[in-house]
Amino acid sequence: ETDLFRPENTEKKYDLLFIGRINFEEKGIGYLLEAMPEIIKAIPNAELGIIGGGGESDRMKCLIEKLHIGAHVELLGKKPFGELAKYLNESKVFVMPSAWVEHFGQVTVEAMACGVPVVGTNIGGTSEIVGDTGFIVPPKDSKALADAILKLLENKDLRAQMGRAARQRVEQNYTYEVLVDKFVKLIADVKQ
């Protein structure tokens, strides 16, 4: 929905944003949290926003406390779908640290549509979706995650370049119009 998810020139409140179920085994939230101390060491005022809920919220809060990163993490809870674009546009980098096969991460495409570069893992469809418009790292690797995130946070021009490329990639591959056209063409090809 490129009309809802589009770049807005807003103040960047969050260096990083995560949107998803609070789940360690699947969504990999723990790996992102474990990457934060290294990120904070390089960028002392780094801020991570976390949108989502789920059965492992208490476990997440305990890990935040254990890592002493509470001053750098804002737990935003669940948000209505219509508000997600606002939060994405207030973020410099979107992180999808999935530790399981993410067949098609809708929120990844939504971040890209907002012109926000993505750091994701090379498991499932994320690497195909993101292409070269963001960084893809191995799953379950907090160090690689931190390194990729820092490359983007420390280079505003690279973030802007990747963000523009991400929006363009969505417009060329993932809008409803493009997908319907591809589907109709596929059907026409099968009929012949």
Contacts in CASP RR format, 6 or more apart in sequence:
PFRMAT RR
TARGET T0000
AUTHOR 0000-0000-0000
METHOD contacts of the structure
MODEL  1
ETDLFRPENTEKKYDLLFIGRINFEEKGIGYLLEAMPEIIKAIPNAELGI
IGGGGESDRMKCLIEKLHIGAHVELLGKKPFGELAKYLNESKVFVMPSAW
VEHFGQVTVEAMACGVPVVGTNIGGTSEIVGDTGFIVPPKDSKALADAIL
KLLENKDLRAQMGRAARQRVEQNYTYEVLVDKFVKLIADVKQ
1 110 0 8 1.000
1 113 0 8 1.000
1 176 0 8 1.000
2 113 0 8 1.000
2 170 0 8 1.000
2 171 0 8 1.000
2 175 0 8 1.000
4 82 0 8 1.000
4 85 0 8 1.000
5 84 0 8 1.000
5 85 0 8 1.000
5 88 0 8 1.000
5 109 0 8 1.000
5 110 0 8 1.000
5 113 0 8 1.000
5 114 0 8 1.000
6 85 0 8 1.000
6 113 0 8 1.000
6 114 0 8 1.000
6 167 0 8 1.000
7 89 0 8 1.000
7 114 0 8 1.000
7 115 0 8 1.000
7 163 0 8 1.000
7 167 0 8 1.000
8 85 0 8 1.000
8 86 0 8 1.000
8 89 0 8 1.000
8 114 0 8 1.000
10 86 0 8 1.000
10 89 0 8 1.000
10 90 0 8 1.000
11 90 0 8 1.000
12 90 0 8 1.000
12 91 0 8 1.000
12 92 0 8 1.000
13 47 0 8 1.000
13 90 0 8 1.000
13 91 0 8 1.000
14 47 0 8 1.000
14 48 0 8 1.000
14 49 0 8 1.000
14 74 0 8 1.000
14 87 0 8 1.000
14 90 0 8 1.000
14 91 0 8 1.000
14 92 0 8 1.000
15 39 0 8 1.000
15 43 0 8 1.000
15 46 0 8 1.000
15 47 0 8 1.000
15 48 0 8 1.000
15 91 0 8 1.000
15 92 0 8 1.000
15 93 0 8 1.000
15 153 0 8 1.000
16 32 0 8 1.000
16 39 0 8 1.000
16 46 0 8 1.000
16 47 0 8 1.000
16 48 0 8 1.000
16 49 0 8 1.000
16 91 0 8 1.000
16 92 0 8 1.000
16 93 0 8 1.000
16 94 0 8 1.000
16 95 0 8 1.000
16 149 0 8 1.000
16 153 0 8 1.000
17 48 0 8 1.000
17 49 0 8 1.000
17 50 0 8 1.000
17 51 0 8 1.000
17 87 0 8 1.000
17 88 0 8 1.000
17 90 0 8 1.000
17 91 0 8 1.000
17 93 0 8 1.000
17 94 0 8 1.000
17 95 0 8 1.000
17 111 0 8 1.000
17 116 0 8 1.000
18 29 0 8 1.000
18 32 0 8 1.000
18 48 0 8 1.000
18 49 0 8 1.000
18 50 0 8 1.000
18 51 0 8 1.000
18 94 0 8 1.000
18 95 0 8 1.000
18 96 0 8 1.000
18 97 0 8 1.000
19 51 0 8 1.000
19 52 0 8 1.000
19 84 0 8 1.000
19 87 0 8 1.000
19 88 0 8 1.000
19 94 0 8 1.000
19 107 0 8 1.000
19 111 0 8 1.000
20 27 0 8 1.000
20 51 0 8 1.000
20 52 0 8 1.000
20 53 0 8 1.000
20 107 0 8 1.000
21 27 0 8 1.000
21 52 0 8 1.000
21 53 0 8 1.000
21 54 0 8 1.000
22 29 0 8 1.000
22 50 0 8 1.000
22 52 0 8 1.000
22 53 0 8 1.000
22 54 0 8 1.000
22 55 0 8 1.000
22 56 0 8 1.000
22 57 0 8 1.000
22 60 0 8 1.000
23 29 0 8 1.000
23 54 0 8 1.000
23 55 0 8 1.000
23 56 0 8 1.000
24 30 0 8 1.000
24 56 0 8 1.000
24 59 0 8 1.000
24 60 0 8 1.000
24 99 0 8 1.000
25 99 0 8 1.000
25 100 0 8 1.000
26 98 0 8 1.000
26 99 0 8 1.000
26 100 0 8 1.000
27 97 0 8 1.000
27 98 0 8 1.000
27 99 0 8 1.000
27 100 0 8 1.000
28 97 0 8 1.000
28 98 0 8 1.000
28 99 0 8 1.000
28 139 0 8 1.000
28 140 0 8 1.000
29 50 0 8 1.000
29 56 0 8 1.000
29 60 0 8 1.000
29 97 0 8 1.000
30 60 0 8 1.000
30 63 0 8 1.000
30 97 0 8 1.000
30 142 0 8 1.000
31 97 0 8 1.000
31 99 0 8 1.000
31 139 0 8 1.000
31 140 0 8 1.000
31 141 0 8 1.000
31 142 0 8 1.000
31 145 0 8 1.000
32 48 0 8 1.000
32 95 0 8 1.000
32 97 0 8 1.000
32 142 0 8 1.000
32 145 0 8 1.000
33 60 0 8 1.000
33 63 0 8 1.000
33 64 0 8 1.000
33 67 0 8 1.000
33 69 0 8 1.000
33 73 0 8 1.000
34 63 0 8 1.000
34 67 0 8 1.000
34 142 0 8 1.000
35 97 0 8 1.000
35 142 0 8 1.000
35 143 0 8 1.000
35 145 0 8 1.000
35 146 0 8 1.000
35 149 0 8 1.000
36 46 0 8 1.000
36 48 0 8 1.000
36 67 0 8 1.000
36 69 0 8 1.000
36 72 0 8 1.000
36 73 0 8 1.000
36 146 0 8 1.000
37 67 0 8 1.000
37 68 0 8 1.000
37 69 0 8 1.000
38 142 0 8 1.000
38 143 0 8 1.000
38 146 0 8 1.000
38 150 0 8 1.000
39 46 0 8 1.000
39 146 0 8 1.000
39 149 0 8 1.000
39 150 0 8 1.000
39 153 0 8 1.000
40 46 0 8 1.000
40 69 0 8 1.000
40 72 0 8 1.000
42 150 0 8 1.000
42 153 0 8 1.000
42 154 0 8 1.000
43 150 0 8 1.000
43 153 0 8 1.000
43 154 0 8 1.000
45 72 0 8 1.000
46 72 0 8 1.000
46 153 0 8 1.000
47 72 0 8 1.000
47 73 0 8 1.000
47 74 0 8 1.000
48 69 0 8 1.000
48 72 0 8 1.000
48 73 0 8 1.000
48 74 0 8 1.000
49 73 0 8 1.000
49 74 0 8 1.000
49 75 0 8 1.000
49 76 0 8 1.000
49 87 0 8 1.000
49 91 0 8 1.000
50 60 0 8 1.000
50 73 0 8 1.000
50 74 0 8 1.000
50 75 0 8 1.000
50 76 0 8 1.000
50 77 0 8 1.000
51 76 0 8 1.000
51 77 0 8 1.000
51 78 0 8 1.000
51 79 0 8 1.000
51 84 0 8 1.000
51 87 0 8 1.000
52 76 0 8 1.000
52 77 0 8 1.000
52 78 0 8 1.000
52 79 0 8 1.000
53 77 0 8 1.000
53 78 0 8 1.000
57 75 0 8 1.000
60 75 0 8 1.000
61 75 0 8 1.000
64 70 0 8 1.000
64 73 0 8 1.000
76 87 0 8 1.000
79 87 0 8 1.000
84 107 0 8 1.000
84 110 0 8 1.000
85 110 0 8 1.000
85 114 0 8 1.000
88 94 0 8 1.000
88 110 0 8 1.000
88 111 0 8 1.000
88 114 0 8 1.000
88 116 0 8 1.000
89 114 0 8 1.000
89 116 0 8 1.000
91 111 0 8 1.000
91 116 0 8 1.000
92 116 0 8 1.000
92 152 0 8 1.000
92 153 0 8 1.000
92 159 0 8 1.000
93 116 0 8 1.000
93 117 0 8 1.000
93 118 0 8 1.000
93 119 0 8 1.000
93 149 0 8 1.000
93 152 0 8 1.000
93 153 0 8 1.000
93 159 0 8 1.000
94 107 0 8 1.000
94 108 0 8 1.000
94 111 0 8 1.000
94 116 0 8 1.000
94 117 0 8 1.000
94 118 0 8 1.000
94 119 0 8 1.000
95 118 0 8 1.000
95 119 0 8 1.000
95 120 0 8 1.000
95 145 0 8 1.000
95 149 0 8 1.000
96 102 0 8 1.000
96 105 0 8 1.000
96 107 0 8 1.000
96 108 0 8 1.000
96 118 0 8 1.000
96 119 0 8 1.000
96 120 0 8 1.000
96 121 0 8 1.000
96 126 0 8 1.000
97 119 0 8 1.000
97 120 0 8 1.000
97 121 0 8 1.000
97 139 0 8 1.000
97 145 0 8 1.000
98 120 0 8 1.000
98 121 0 8 1.000
98 123 0 8 1.000
98 124 0 8 1.000
98 126 0 8 1.000
98 139 0 8 1.000
99 121 0 8 1.000
99 123 0 8 1.000
99 139 0 8 1.000
99 140 0 8 1.000
100 123 0 8 1.000
100 139 0 8 1.000
101 123 0 8 1.000
101 124 0 8 1.000
101 125 0 8 1.000
102 108 0 8 1.000
102 121 0 8 1.000
102 123 0 8 1.000
102 124 0 8 1.000
102 125 0 8 1.000
102 126 0 8 1.000
103 124 0 8 1.000
103 125 0 8 1.000
104 125 0 8 1.000
104 129 0 8 1.000
105 125 0 8 1.000
105 126 0 8 1.000
105 129 0 8 1.000
108 118 0 8 1.000
108 120 0 8 1.000
108 126 0 8 1.000
108 129 0 8 1.000
108 130 0 8 1.000
109 129 0 8 1.000
109 170 0 8 1.000
109 174 0 8 1.000
111 118 0 8 1.000
111 166 0 8 1.000
112 118 0 8 1.000
112 129 0 8 1.000
112 130 0 8 1.000
112 133 0 8 1.000
112 163 0 8 1.000
112 166 0 8 1.000
112 167 0 8 1.000
112 169 0 8 1.000
112 170 0 8 1.000
112 174 0 8 1.000
113 166 0 8 1.000
113 167 0 8 1.000
113 170 0 8 1.000
113 174 0 8 1.000
114 167 0 8 1.000
115 163 0 8 1.000
115 164 0 8 1.000
115 166 0 8 1.000
115 167 0 8 1.000
116 163 0 8 1.000
116 166 0 8 1.000
117 133 0 8 1.000
117 134 0 8 1.000
117 135 0 8 1.000
117 152 0 8 1.000
117 158 0 8 1.000
117 159 0 8 1.000
117 162 0 8 1.000
117 163 0 8 1.000
117 166 0 8 1.000
118 126 0 8 1.000
118 130 0 8 1.000
118 133 0 8 1.000
118 134 0 8 1.000
118 135 0 8 1.000
118 166 0 8 1.000
119 134 0 8 1.000
119 135 0 8 1.000
119 136 0 8 1.000
119 137 0 8 1.000
119 145 0 8 1.000
119 148 0 8 1.000
119 149 0 8 1.000
119 152 0 8 1.000
120 126 0 8 1.000
120 127 0 8 1.000
120 130 0 8 1.000
120 134 0 8 1.000
120 135 0 8 1.000
120 136 0 8 1.000
120 137 0 8 1.000
120 145 0 8 1.000
120 148 0 8 1.000
121 127 0 8 1.000
121 136 0 8 1.000
121 137 0 8 1.000
121 138 0 8 1.000
121 139 0 8 1.000
122 136 0 8 1.000
122 137 0 8 1.000
122 138 0 8 1.000
122 139 0 8 1.000
123 139 0 8 1.000
126 136 0 8 1.000
127 136 0 8 1.000
129 174 0 8 1.000
130 136 0 8 1.000
130 166 0 8 1.000
131 169 0 8 1.000
132 165 0 8 1.000
133 162 0 8 1.000
133 163 0 8 1.000
133 165 0 8 1.000
133 166 0 8 1.000
133 169 0 8 1.000
134 152 0 8 1.000
134 162 0 8 1.000
134 166 0 8 1.000
135 148 0 8 1.000
135 151 0 8 1.000
135 152 0 8 1.000
137 144 0 8 1.000
137 145 0 8 1.000
137 147 0 8 1.000
137 148 0 8 1.000
138 144 0 8 1.000
151 158 0 8 1.000
152 158 0 8 1.000
152 159 0 8 1.000
152 162 0 8 1.000
153 159 0 8 1.000
171 178 0 8 1.000
172 178 0 8 1.000
END
